[in-house]
Amino acid sequence: MKKIFNFKMMSAATLALSLLLFAGCNDAEYKVINDAIYLSEAFVSTSKKVTIDMESPVVVTATVRATEKVTHDVNVSLDVSQSALDAFNKKNGTEYVLLPDACYEFAEKSAVIQTGKVGASVTPITIKPITQEMLDTGNKYALPISIAQANGDVMNSLSTMVYILDPVIITSVPVMTGSKPATLAMRQDYSLLQWSVEFRVNMSMLGTGIGQLNNQAVFGAFGGDEIYIRFGDAPIAGNILQVKTLGTQINCPTPFNAKQWYHLAFVCDGPKLTIYINGKVDAVLDLPNRPIVLSKDKFGLCGGGSYLRADVMMSELRFWTKAISQTQIQNNMFTINPNTEGLEGYWKLNEGEGSTFKDATGHGNTGTATNGVVRWEHGVRSDGK
């Protein structure tokens, strides 16, 4: 079944009264815009995420409007704009890739606002199902629909609508526990002023009382220093996330639920550690602002021994030699291009069988479940369904 995304039309009179043209600097003149052509989809926001899977096409729209009734037929051509996407990426710090031509289809690339009217007919654009090959690249795709030409004034700020593809990832994930941990054989030792760790995790059991099911460790990296990530400790509840690093530690304020997927990111920019839960800042820890020292043979998962009683599902584990941005975290929770700058180790954890986890960066940082995995869980969806 096709999914259709459309927008409520705003009256031309309301728009004409509300839209202001800003001439480029803080003390510039403001004036009401009259008799200008724009895309109504871009009025509320010039970008929108569109959920898409490998089975069903999605239909998005482009609707040409004028701020008031036109006095002559206005002919408009629509197209996809690489330059508009470049500008969007630069403004937002993103790296979206233009959706290939074969992956979308316009019903029409032209529209007409007839004399005495304020809007043209809605133009549907069909986005075809995403392919496994596209998913495997780790690229994030977008479709920027723009007004290419018009025999009238075009409102540049509302002339493009960027549809961002949000693919549903369906994958297999390993299940580990304290008796079945994993090691990560890194290619080198590290001394880093900045670093980041991120992964998706689902815990089958979490304590809710003080000290209950404490010290359920899910990630550790050690050497002269440590990055130690666990749920619970003797003086806190077992469903509280705790991070220890550089001689200090922090307990996150958000309690976690068992049997629920979370994306976690831990970003050290030197003077502070910021912890993100599902892309939102949850806690910030002041650090001594010195390099962290980690040994290549002391990285691992689920190393809590008998303390770790939960079955732990993990996916999309990454280790960075830089501080990543919140935008990067939010846009790349389920996949990322393995060649992204600063990505030192990337374990998709999606092999579906066996006990070896490949490093997608090509750096050779192979992961191994030392006693095998508990099992592989198949058909895990990124949308939680």
C-alpha positions as CSV (number, residue, x, y, z in Angstrom):
1,M,0.0,0.0,0.0
2,K,1.3,3.5,-0.8
3,K,1.8,5.9,2.0
4,I,0.8,9.5,1.2
5,F,2.2,12.6,2.9
6,N,0.3,15.8,2.3
7,F,-0.1,19.2,3.9
8,K,-3.0,21.4,5.0
9,M,-3.3,24.4,2.7
10,M,-2.9,27.9,4.2
11,S,-5.0,30.7,2.8
12,A,-3.2,33.1,0.5
13,A,-4.4,36.1,2.5
14,T,-3.1,34.7,5.8
15,L,0.3,33.9,4.2
16,A,0.6,37.3,2.6
17,L,0.1,38.9,5.9
18,S,2.4,36.6,7.8
19,L,5.4,36.1,5.5
20,L,8.3,38.6,5.8
21,L,11.3,39.1,3.6
22,F,14.6,39.5,5.4
23,A,17.2,41.3,3.4
24,G,20.2,39.6,4.9
25,C,21.4,41.5,8.0
26,N,20.1,42.3,11.4
27,D,19.2,45.9,10.8
28,A,17.7,45.3,7.3
29,E,14.3,46.5,6.2
30,Y,11.4,44.1,6.6
31,K,8.4,44.1,4.2
32,V,5.3,42.0,3.5
33,I,5.8,39.7,0.5
34,N,3.0,39.9,-2.1
35,D,2.4,38.0,-5.3
36,A,5.2,35.4,-4.8
37,I,5.3,31.8,-5.8
38,Y,6.3,29.1,-3.3
39,L,5.8,25.4,-2.2
40,S,3.1,25.1,0.4
41,E,4.8,22.0,1.8
42,A,7.8,24.2,2.8
43,F,5.8,26.7,4.8
44,V,5.8,24.9,8.1
45,S,9.2,23.3,7.6
46,T,11.5,23.1,4.6
47,S,12.4,19.5,5.4
48,K,10.5,16.4,6.5
49,K,11.5,12.8,7.3
50,V,9.7,10.2,5.3
51,T,9.6,6.6,6.7
52,I,10.3,4.1,4.0
53,D,10.9,0.3,3.9
54,M,11.9,-2.3,1.3
55,E,8.4,-3.2,0.4
56,S,6.1,-0.2,-0.2
57,P,6.5,3.0,-2.2
58,V,5.8,6.3,-0.5
59,V,4.1,9.3,-2.2
60,V,5.1,12.8,-1.3
61,T,3.8,16.0,-2.7
62,A,4.8,19.4,-4.2
63,T,2.1,22.0,-4.3
64,V,2.8,25.3,-6.0
65,R,1.0,28.3,-4.4
66,A,0.9,32.1,-4.7
67,T,0.6,34.6,-1.9
68,E,-2.5,36.1,-3.6
69,K,-4.7,35.4,-6.6
70,V,-2.6,35.7,-9.8
71,T,-3.6,38.1,-12.6
72,H,-2.3,35.7,-15.3
73,D,-1.5,32.0,-15.7
74,V,1.7,31.2,-13.8
75,N,3.6,28.3,-15.3
76,V,6.0,26.5,-13.0
77,S,8.4,23.7,-13.6
78,L,9.6,21.4,-10.8
79,D,12.8,19.4,-10.5
80,V,15.2,17.8,-8.1
81,S,18.1,20.2,-7.0
82,Q,21.5,19.0,-6.0
83,S,22.6,22.6,-5.2
84,A,19.6,22.9,-2.8
85,L,20.6,19.7,-1.1
86,D,24.2,21.0,-0.8
87,A,23.0,24.2,0.8
88,F,20.8,22.2,3.2
89,N,23.7,20.0,4.2
90,K,26.0,23.0,4.8
91,K,23.4,24.8,6.9
92,N,22.5,21.8,9.0
93,G,25.8,19.9,9.3
94,T,24.4,16.9,7.6
95,E,25.7,14.6,4.8
96,Y,22.6,13.6,2.9
97,V,23.1,12.1,-0.6
98,L,20.8,12.8,-3.5
99,L,18.3,10.0,-4.1
100,P,19.2,8.3,-7.4
101,D,17.0,9.1,-10.4
102,A,15.7,5.6,-10.7
103,C,14.3,5.7,-7.2
104,Y,11.6,8.4,-7.7
105,E,9.1,9.4,-10.2
106,F,7.2,12.7,-10.8
107,A,3.6,12.4,-11.9
108,E,4.2,15.8,-13.6
109,K,7.1,18.2,-13.6
110,S,5.0,21.2,-14.5
111,A,2.2,23.0,-12.7
112,V,-0.1,25.9,-13.6
113,I,-1.7,28.5,-11.3
114,Q,-4.6,29.7,-13.4
115,T,-5.7,33.3,-13.6
116,G,-7.7,34.3,-10.5
117,K,-6.5,31.4,-8.4
118,V,-3.8,31.0,-5.7
119,G,-2.8,27.4,-6.1
120,A,-2.0,24.7,-8.7
121,S,-3.0,21.1,-8.5
122,V,-1.0,18.9,-6.1
123,T,1.9,17.1,-7.8
124,P,2.6,13.6,-6.5
125,I,6.1,12.2,-6.4
126,T,6.5,8.5,-5.8
127,I,9.6,7.3,-3.9
128,K,10.2,3.7,-4.6
129,P,11.1,1.1,-1.9
130,I,14.7,1.3,-0.7
131,T,17.0,-1.5,-1.7
132,Q,19.4,-3.5,0.4
133,E,22.3,-2.3,-1.7
134,M,21.4,1.3,-0.8
135,L,21.2,0.4,2.9
136,D,24.5,-1.4,2.8
137,T,26.3,1.8,1.7
138,G,25.4,3.5,5.0
139,N,24.4,6.7,3.0
140,K,21.5,8.8,4.1
141,Y,19.3,9.8,1.1
142,A,17.2,12.9,0.5
143,L,15.0,14.2,-2.3
144,P,15.0,18.0,-2.6
145,I,12.0,19.1,-4.7
146,S,12.5,22.7,-6.0
147,I,10.8,25.2,-8.2
148,A,13.1,25.3,-11.1
149,Q,11.4,27.9,-13.2
150,A,8.3,30.2,-13.1
151,N,7.0,33.1,-15.0
152,G,6.6,35.0,-11.8
153,D,8.5,36.0,-8.7
154,V,9.7,33.0,-6.7
155,M,10.1,33.1,-2.9
156,N,13.6,31.5,-2.6
157,S,13.3,30.7,1.1
158,L,10.2,28.5,0.4
159,S,11.1,27.2,-3.1
160,T,12.5,23.9,-2.0
161,M,11.1,21.0,0.1
162,V,13.7,18.4,1.2
163,Y,12.3,15.0,1.9
164,I,14.7,13.0,4.0
165,L,14.4,9.2,3.7
166,D,14.2,7.5,7.1
167,P,14.5,3.8,6.1
168,V,13.2,1.0,8.3
169,I,16.2,-1.3,9.1
170,I,15.3,-4.9,9.6
171,T,18.3,-6.8,11.0
172,S,19.6,-9.7,13.1
173,V,21.3,-9.0,16.5
174,P,23.4,-11.1,18.8
175,V,22.3,-11.8,22.4
176,M,25.1,-11.8,24.9
177,T,25.3,-12.1,28.7
178,G,27.9,-12.2,31.5
179,S,29.0,-15.8,30.7
180,K,29.0,-15.0,27.0
181,P,30.8,-11.7,26.6
182,A,32.7,-10.4,23.5
183,T,36.2,-8.9,23.0
184,L,37.1,-6.3,20.4
185,A,40.6,-6.7,19.0
186,M,41.6,-3.1,18.2
187,R,44.3,-2.3,15.7
188,Q,46.3,0.0,18.0
189,D,46.5,1.6,21.4
190,Y,44.9,5.0,21.9
191,S,45.6,8.3,23.5
192,L,42.7,10.6,22.8
193,L,41.6,14.0,24.0
194,Q,38.3,13.5,22.1
195,W,36.4,10.3,21.6
196,S,32.8,8.9,21.2
197,V,31.1,5.6,21.8
198,E,27.6,4.8,20.6
199,F,25.4,1.7,20.3
200,R,21.8,0.4,20.5
201,V,21.0,-1.8,23.4
202,N,18.1,-3.8,24.8
203,M,18.3,-5.3,28.3
204,S,16.0,-8.3,29.2
205,M,16.3,-7.5,32.9
206,L,16.9,-4.3,34.9
207,G,16.6,-3.8,38.6
208,T,14.3,-1.1,39.9
209,G,15.5,-1.1,43.6
210,I,18.7,0.3,45.1
211,G,21.5,-2.2,44.3
212,Q,19.1,-4.6,42.6
213,L,20.8,-6.3,39.5
214,N,23.7,-3.8,39.9
215,N,26.9,-3.7,37.8
216,Q,25.4,-5.0,34.6
217,A,28.2,-3.8,32.3
218,V,27.6,-3.5,28.6
219,F,30.8,-1.8,27.3
220,G,34.3,-1.5,28.6
221,A,37.6,-0.1,27.3
222,F,40.6,0.0,29.6
223,G,44.4,0.7,29.7
224,G,45.9,3.5,31.7
225,D,42.3,4.8,31.9
226,E,38.8,3.4,31.4
227,I,35.4,3.9,29.7
228,Y,33.1,1.7,31.7
229,I,29.4,1.7,30.9
230,R,27.0,-0.3,33.1
231,F,23.5,-0.4,34.5
232,G,23.2,-0.1,38.2
233,D,25.6,0.1,41.2
234,A,25.4,-0.7,44.8
235,P,24.0,2.8,45.9
236,I,21.7,3.3,42.9
237,A,18.8,1.5,41.2
238,G,19.6,-1.2,38.7
239,N,17.8,0.6,35.8
240,I,20.1,3.7,36.0
241,L,22.9,4.1,33.5
242,Q,26.3,4.8,35.0
243,V,29.5,5.8,33.2
244,K,33.0,5.8,34.7
245,T,35.9,7.5,32.9
246,L,39.1,9.5,33.7
247,G,38.8,9.0,37.4
248,T,35.2,10.2,37.7
249,Q,31.7,8.9,37.1
250,I,28.1,10.0,36.5
251,N,24.7,8.5,37.0
252,C,22.2,9.4,34.3
253,P,18.8,10.8,35.6
254,T,16.6,8.8,33.2
255,P,15.5,5.3,34.4
256,F,15.5,2.6,31.7
257,N,12.9,0.0,30.9
258,A,13.8,-3.7,30.4
259,K,13.0,-5.2,27.0
260,Q,13.1,-1.8,25.2
261,W,15.6,-0.6,22.6
262,Y,17.6,2.5,23.3
263,H,20.3,4.3,21.3
264,L,23.1,5.5,23.6
265,A,25.9,7.9,22.7
266,F,28.8,9.0,24.9
267,V,30.7,12.0,23.5
268,C,33.9,13.4,25.1
269,D,35.0,16.8,23.6
270,G,37.9,17.2,26.1
271,P,36.6,19.2,29.0
272,K,33.2,17.3,29.3
273,L,31.4,14.1,28.6
274,T,27.9,14.4,27.2
275,I,25.5,11.4,27.3
276,Y,22.7,11.1,24.8
277,I,19.7,8.8,25.1
278,N,17.8,8.4,21.8
279,G,19.6,11.5,20.5
280,K,18.7,13.8,23.4
281,V,21.1,15.1,26.0
282,D,20.5,13.3,29.3
283,A,23.6,14.1,31.4
284,V,26.9,16.1,31.2
285,L,30.0,15.3,33.2
286,D,33.0,17.6,33.7
287,L,36.3,15.9,32.9
288,P,40.0,16.7,33.7
289,N,40.5,17.7,30.0
290,R,43.4,15.3,29.4
291,P,43.9,12.5,26.9
292,I,42.4,9.1,27.7
293,V,44.8,6.1,27.4
294,L,43.3,2.8,26.2
295,S,44.9,-0.5,25.3
296,K,44.1,-2.2,22.0
297,D,43.5,-5.6,23.7
298,K,41.2,-4.3,26.4
299,F,38.0,-3.4,24.6
300,G,34.9,-5.6,25.2
301,L,31.2,-6.0,25.5
302,C,29.1,-7.5,28.4
303,G,32.1,-8.1,30.6
304,G,30.2,-8.0,33.9
305,G,30.7,-11.7,34.7
306,S,28.1,-13.1,37.1
307,Y,26.8,-9.6,37.8
308,L,25.4,-9.4,34.2
309,R,22.3,-11.6,34.5
310,A,20.3,-10.0,31.7
311,D,20.3,-11.1,28.1
312,V,21.8,-8.1,26.2
313,M,20.9,-7.4,22.6
314,M,23.2,-5.0,20.9
315,S,23.4,-3.3,17.5
316,E,25.3,-0.5,15.7
317,L,28.3,-0.3,17.9
318,R,30.8,2.4,17.0
319,F,34.0,3.8,18.5
320,W,35.2,7.2,17.3
321,T,38.5,9.1,17.7
322,K,36.6,12.4,17.7
323,A,33.7,14.1,19.4
324,I,30.6,13.6,17.2
325,S,27.7,16.1,17.0
326,Q,24.2,15.7,18.2
327,T,23.1,16.0,14.5
328,Q,25.3,13.1,13.6
329,I,23.9,11.0,16.5
330,Q,20.3,11.8,15.6
331,N,20.7,11.1,11.9
332,N,22.8,7.9,12.1
333,M,21.3,5.8,14.8
334,F,20.5,2.8,12.6
335,T,23.3,3.0,10.0
336,I,26.2,5.2,8.8
337,N,28.7,5.3,6.1
338,P,31.7,3.2,7.3
339,N,34.1,5.7,5.7
340,T,32.9,8.6,7.8
341,E,35.8,10.7,9.2
342,G,36.9,9.7,12.7
343,L,35.0,6.4,12.7
344,E,37.7,4.0,14.1
345,G,35.6,0.9,14.7
346,Y,32.1,0.1,13.4
347,W,30.4,-3.2,14.3
348,K,27.0,-3.5,12.8
349,L,26.5,-6.7,14.8
350,N,24.2,-8.0,12.1
351,E,25.9,-11.2,10.9
352,G,23.0,-13.4,11.9
353,E,25.1,-16.4,12.8
354,G,28.5,-17.4,14.3
355,S,30.5,-15.6,17.0
356,T,32.6,-13.1,15.0
357,F,31.7,-9.5,14.5
358,K,33.2,-7.7,11.5
359,D,34.5,-4.2,11.6
360,A,32.8,-2.4,8.7
361,T,35.4,0.4,8.6
362,G,38.0,-2.1,7.2
363,H,40.4,-1.3,10.0
364,G,40.4,-4.9,11.1
365,N,39.0,-4.3,14.6
366,T,37.3,-7.7,14.8
367,G,34.9,-8.6,17.5
368,T,34.6,-12.1,18.9
369,A,32.1,-13.7,21.3
370,T,34.5,-15.7,23.3
371,N,32.1,-18.4,24.4
372,G,29.7,-17.9,21.5
373,V,26.5,-15.9,21.7
374,V,23.4,-16.9,23.6
375,R,21.5,-16.8,20.3
376,W,20.8,-14.6,17.3
377,E,17.6,-12.6,17.3
378,H,16.2,-12.1,13.8
379,G,13.8,-9.6,12.3
380,V,14.6,-6.8,14.7
381,R,13.1,-3.5,13.2
382,S,14.4,0.0,13.7
383,D,10.9,1.3,14.0
384,G,10.1,-0.9,17.0
385,K,7.3,-2.7,15.4
